[in-house]
Amino acid sequence: MGSDSNKNENEYYSRDELYFLRIEKIQKEIETAKRLIMKNVDNLEIADNFIHNSFELMKYGISLRNKDLTEKEIHSIIRKNISLTMKLKSNLKRKK
């Protein structure tokens, strides 16, 4: 993932390794956001940066698993994942 990674980019990570890497990434993003808030950076700018980085991380993961996909196909998969998540959340709200 990063330049400090010990794994070759062609190797796959286990589910547990990916889980911990993602948690570490989110924790770093939160720490960065806290520092930016202390420096009076606009909250919308921080949120935009966080969301952008999340999409880049998703795009990177999809491209690693599917090396033959084009940029357009990767974006399509991301859109499908987002719409599926939104549908699941709306179903959960209706059941409550």
N, C-alpha and C positions, 0 to 999 in steps of 0.2 A: 504494500500500500504506500508507505512512505519510503524515503531514502534510507531510514534507519531500520528497515525491515530486514530480518535475517533470512527470510524465505525468498526463493527465486519466484519471479512473477508468474512463471508457468505452473507452479505448484498450487494445489488447492488447499485452502484452510479447512480445518474441521469446523463443525457447527459451533463448538465451544470456543474455539479460537476466534471465529468471526464475531461471536457474541461479545467476547471481552474486548476485541478491537473496536467494535462499534460503541460499546459503553465508554471506552477510553476516549474515543473521538468526540462523543457528545459531552463528556466531562470537560474536555479541553475547550470545546465551543462555549460552554457555560462560563468557564473561567475567563475566557476572552471577552465574552459579553459583559461580565461583571466589571472587568477592567475598563472597557469602553464606556460603560455607564458612569463610572467614577470620573472619567475624562469628559463627561457631558456630551457624548456622541448621541445623536438622535436615535430613539428607540426603534423607529421604523427602519433606519439604516442597518441597525444591528440585526433585526428580524429578517430583513431582506438578505443580508449576508449569510445568516444561518440557514435559511431556506435554500439559497443558491448552493451552498456547500453540501447540503443534504442531497440535492438533486445530482450534483456532480459525483458524490459518493455512490449513489444508486446507479448512475450511468456507468461509472467505472466497474462496478460489480457485474452489471449485465454484460458489458463488453468483454470482461474476463471470461465469463461462462460461455459466451456465444461470440467467438472471434470472427465469424463470417457475417455478422449482421452489419448493415449500413447504419449510418447516423440516424436516418429517418426511421428505420425499423426499431432502433433502440428507443427513440422518442415515443414511438407508438406503444412499446411495452410499458414505458413509464406511465403514459396516459392511462393505459388499461389498469395498471396496478393502483393508480390513484382513484380511478372511478370505482374499482372493486372495493377499495377501502371505504370510500364514501358511502357506497351502497350498504356495506356491512354495518357501518355506524348508524345509518338512518334506520335500518331494521332493528338494531338494538334499542334505539330511542322509542320506536313504535311499540315494542314489546313491554317497555316499562310503563 
